[in-house]
């Protein structure tokens, strides 16, 4: 149960990068900052994957 709660918190943290990406695209800066957006999403996805793997390994 605790593992599911931790994974829920991880999923809820998606709001910040989604909102940041939306603001960058709406402001028309996507061409200038596309590398930064891709880098941010790559690191975020990697961190969530590693964190989820560690949590699931401990609770399985």
VEXLO-259826 format. One record per residue: residue number from 1; residue in one letter; chain; x, y, z of N, C-alpha, C in turn. Coordinates in nm, 3 decimals, decimal comma. Layout:
+-----+---+---+---------+---------+---------+---------+---------+---------+---------+---------+---------+
|   k | r | c |      nu |      nv |      nw |     cau |     cav |     caw |      cu |      cv |      cw |
+-----+---+---+---------+---------+---------+---------+---------+---------+---------+---------+---------+
| NUM | A | A |       X |       Y |       Z |       X |       Y |       Z |       X |       Y |       Z |
...
+-----+---+---+---------+---------+---------+---------+---------+---------+---------+---------+---------+
***
This chain:
+-----+---+---+---------+---------+---------+---------+---------+---------+---------+---------+---------+
|   k | r | c |      nu |      nv |      nw |     cau |     cav |     caw |      cu |      cv |      cw |
+-----+---+---+---------+---------+---------+---------+---------+---------+---------+---------+---------+
|   1 | X | A |   0,082 |  -0,120 |   0,000 |   0,000 |   0,000 |   0,000 |   0,086 |   0,126 |   0,000 |
|   2 | X | A |   0,194 |   0,123 |   0,079 |   0,282 |   0,239 |   0,086 |   0,349 |   0,265 |  -0,049 |
|   3 | X | A |   0,384 |   0,158 |  -0,120 |   0,446 |   0,172 |  -0,252 |   0,353 |   0,240 |  -0,350 |
|   4 | X | A |   0,225 |   0,206 |  -0,343 |   0,128 |   0,271 |  -0,432 |   0,114 |   0,419 |  -0,401 |
|   5 | X | A |   0,119 |   0,453 |  -0,275 |   0,112 |   0,593 |  -0,236 |   0,231 |   0,671 |  -0,288 |
|   6 | X | A |   0,349 |   0,613 |  -0,279 |   0,470 |   0,678 |  -0,329 |   0,462 |   0,694 |  -0,480 |
|   7 | X | A |   0,413 |   0,593 |  -0,551 |   0,399 |   0,604 |  -0,696 |   0,295 |   0,709 |  -0,733 |
|   8 | X | A |   0,189 |   0,723 |  -0,654 |   0,090 |   0,826 |  -0,678 |   0,151 |   0,965 |  -0,665 |
|   9 | X | A |   0,235 |   0,984 |  -0,565 |   0,304 |   1,112 |  -0,549 |   0,394 |   1,139 |  -0,670 |
|  10 | X | A |   0,461 |   1,037 |  -0,719 |   0,545 |   1,053 |  -0,838 |   0,462 |   1,098 |  -0,958 |
|  11 | X | A |   0,347 |   1,037 |  -0,975 |   0,262 |   1,073 |  -1,088 |   0,205 |   1,214 |  -1,071 |
|  12 | X | A |   0,175 |   1,252 |  -0,949 |   0,121 |   1,386 |  -0,927 |   0,225 |   1,494 |  -0,951 |
|  13 | X | A |   0,351 |   1,459 |  -0,944 |   0,455 |   1,559 |  -0,972 |   0,466 |   1,588 |  -1,120 |
|  14 | X | A |   0,391 |   1,521 |  -1,202 |   0,390 |   1,549 |  -1,346 |   0,339 |   1,688 |  -1,377 |
|  15 | X | A |   0,260 |   1,747 |  -1,290 |   0,198 |   1,876 |  -1,318 |   0,300 |   1,985 |  -1,348 |
|  16 | X | A |   0,405 |   1,993 |  -1,269 |   0,503 |   2,100 |  -1,287 |   0,572 |   2,097 |  -1,424 |
|  17 | X | A |   0,629 |   1,985 |  -1,467 |   0,691 |   1,987 |  -1,600 |   0,591 |   2,003 |  -1,713 |
|  18 | X | A |   0,470 |   1,952 |  -1,696 |   0,368 |   1,972 |  -1,800 |   0,333 |   2,119 |  -1,812 |
|  19 | X | A |   0,315 |   2,184 |  -1,699 |   0,280 |   2,327 |  -1,700 |   0,396 |   2,410 |  -1,756 |
|  20 | X | A |   0,518 |   2,378 |  -1,720 |   0,633 |   2,450 |  -1,773 |   0,643 |   2,433 |  -1,924 |
|  21 | X | A |   0,623 |   2,313 |  -1,973 |   0,626 |   2,289 |  -2,116 |   0,515 |   2,366 |  -2,186 |
|  22 | X | A |   0,396 |   2,367 |  -2,127 |   0,284 |   2,440 |  -2,186 |   0,314 |   2,589 |  -2,197 |
|  23 | X | A |   0,369 |   2,646 |  -2,091 |   0,402 |   2,789 |  -2,091 |   0,507 |   2,820 |  -2,198 |
|  24 | X | A |   0,608 |   2,737 |  -2,210 |   0,712 |   2,759 |  -2,310 |   0,652 |   2,754 |  -2,450 |
|  25 | X | A |   0,564 |   2,660 |  -2,474 |   0,503 |   2,647 |  -2,607 |   0,407 |   2,762 |  -2,634 |
|  26 | X | A |   0,325 |   2,799 |  -2,536 |   0,228 |   2,907 |  -2,554 |   0,298 |   3,040 |  -2,579 |
|  27 | X | A |   0,408 |   3,064 |  -2,511 |   0,480 |   3,189 |  -2,531 |   0,555 |   3,192 |  -2,663 |
|  28 | X | A |   0,553 |   3,082 |  -2,737 |   0,618 |   3,080 |  -2,867 |   0,769 |   3,065 |  -2,859 |
|  29 | X | A |   0,817 |   3,013 |  -2,749 |   0,961 |   3,001 |  -2,731 |   1,009 |   2,858 |  -2,757 |
|  30 | X | A |   0,921 |   2,775 |  -2,812 |   0,955 |   2,633 |  -2,826 |   1,077 |   2,612 |  -2,915 |
|  31 | X | A |   1,094 |   2,697 |  -3,016 |   1,209 |   2,683 |  -3,104 |   1,340 |   2,714 |  -3,034 |
|  32 | X | A |   1,336 |   2,810 |  -2,945 |   1,459 |   2,851 |  -2,876 |   1,495 |   2,756 |  -2,763 |
|  33 | X | A |   1,396 |   2,698 |  -2,700 |   1,421 |   2,619 |  -2,580 |   1,385 |   2,472 |  -2,596 |
|  34 | X | A |   1,378 |   2,423 |  -2,717 |   1,338 |   2,284 |  -2,739 |   1,438 |   2,186 |  -2,677 |
|  35 | X | A |   1,566 |   2,217 |  -2,683 |   1,667 |   2,129 |  -2,623 |   1,650 |   2,122 |  -2,472 |
|  36 | X | A |   1,623 |   2,237 |  -2,410 |   1,605 |   2,239 |  -2,265 |   1,480 |   2,162 |  -2,224 |
|  37 | X | A |   1,372 |   2,176 |  -2,301 |   1,249 |   2,103 |  -2,270 |   1,272 |   1,953 |  -2,282 |
|  38 | X | A |   1,337 |   1,911 |  -2,389 |   1,365 |   1,768 |  -2,407 |   1,455 |   1,715 |  -2,296 |
|  39 | X | A |   1,557 |   1,792 |  -2,259 |   1,648 |   1,752 |  -2,153 |   1,574 |   1,740 |  -2,020 |
|  40 | X | A |   1,486 |   1,837 |  -1,991 |   1,410 |   1,835 |  -1,867 |   1,320 |   1,711 |  -1,862 |
|  41 | X | A |   1,250 |   1,682 |  -1,971 |   1,161 |   1,566 |  -1,974 |   1,238 |   1,435 |  -1,965 |
|  42 | X | A |   1,354 |   1,429 |  -2,029 |   1,435 |   1,307 |  -2,023 |   1,480 |   1,281 |  -1,879 |
|  43 | X | A |   1,532 |   1,382 |  -1,813 |   1,577 |   1,365 |  -1,675 |   1,461 |   1,333 |  -1,581 |
|  44 | X | A |   1,347 |   1,396 |  -1,603 |   1,231 |   1,370 |  -1,520 |   1,184 |   1,225 |  -1,536 |
|  45 | X | A |   1,172 |   1,181 |  -1,659 |   1,128 |   1,044 |  -1,685 |   1,227 |   0,943 |  -1,628 |
|  46 | X | A |   1,355 |   0,970 |  -1,642 |   1,457 |   0,882 |  -1,586 |   1,448 |   0,876 |  -1,434 |
|  47 | X | A |   1,430 |   0,990 |  -1,371 |   1,421 |   0,993 |  -1,224 |   1,298 |   0,918 |  -1,176 |
|  48 | X | A |   1,184 |   0,938 |  -1,240 |   1,063 |   0,868 |  -1,200 |   1,078 |   0,718 |  -1,221 |
|  49 | X | A |   1,140 |   0,677 |  -1,331 |   1,160 |   0,535 |  -1,358 |   1,249 |   0,472 |  -1,251 |
|  50 | X | A |   1,361 |   0,536 |  -1,219 |   1,453 |   0,481 |  -1,118 |   1,385 |   0,477 |  -0,982 |
|  51 | X | A |   1,318 |   0,583 |  -0,945 |   1,250 |   0,588 |  -0,816 |   1,142 |   0,481 |  -0,808 |
|  52 | X | A |   1,064 |   0,464 |  -0,915 |   0,959 |   0,362 |  -0,917 |   1,018 |   0,222 |  -0,908 |
|  53 | X | A |   1,128 |   0,199 |  -0,977 |   1,192 |   0,067 |  -0,974 |   1,240 |   0,035 |  -0,833 |
|  54 | X | A |   1,300 |   0,132 |  -0,767 |   1,350 |   0,110 |  -0,631 |   1,233 |   0,083 |  -0,535 |
|  55 | X | A |   1,128 |   0,163 |  -0,547 |   1,013 |   0,146 |  -0,457 |   0,948 |   0,010 |  -0,481 |
|  56 | X | A |   0,926 |  -0,027 |  -0,607 |   0,860 |  -0,153 |  -0,636 |   0,946 |  -0,272 |  -0,596 |
|  57 | X | A |   1,077 |  -0,260 |  -0,610 |   1,166 |  -0,370 |  -0,572 |   1,160 |  -0,394 |  -0,420 |
|  58 | X | A |   1,150 |  -0,287 |  -0,343 |   1,145 |  -0,302 |  -0,199 |   1,012 |  -0,359 |  -0,151 |
|  59 | X | A |   0,905 |  -0,337 |  -0,226 |   0,772 |  -0,377 |  -0,180 |   0,719 |  -0,502 |  -0,249 |
|  60 | X | A |   0,797 |  -0,563 |  -0,334 |   0,749 |  -0,683 |  -0,402 |   0,805 |  -0,806 |  -0,336 |
+-----+---+---+---------+---------+---------+---------+---------+---------+---------+---------+---------+
***
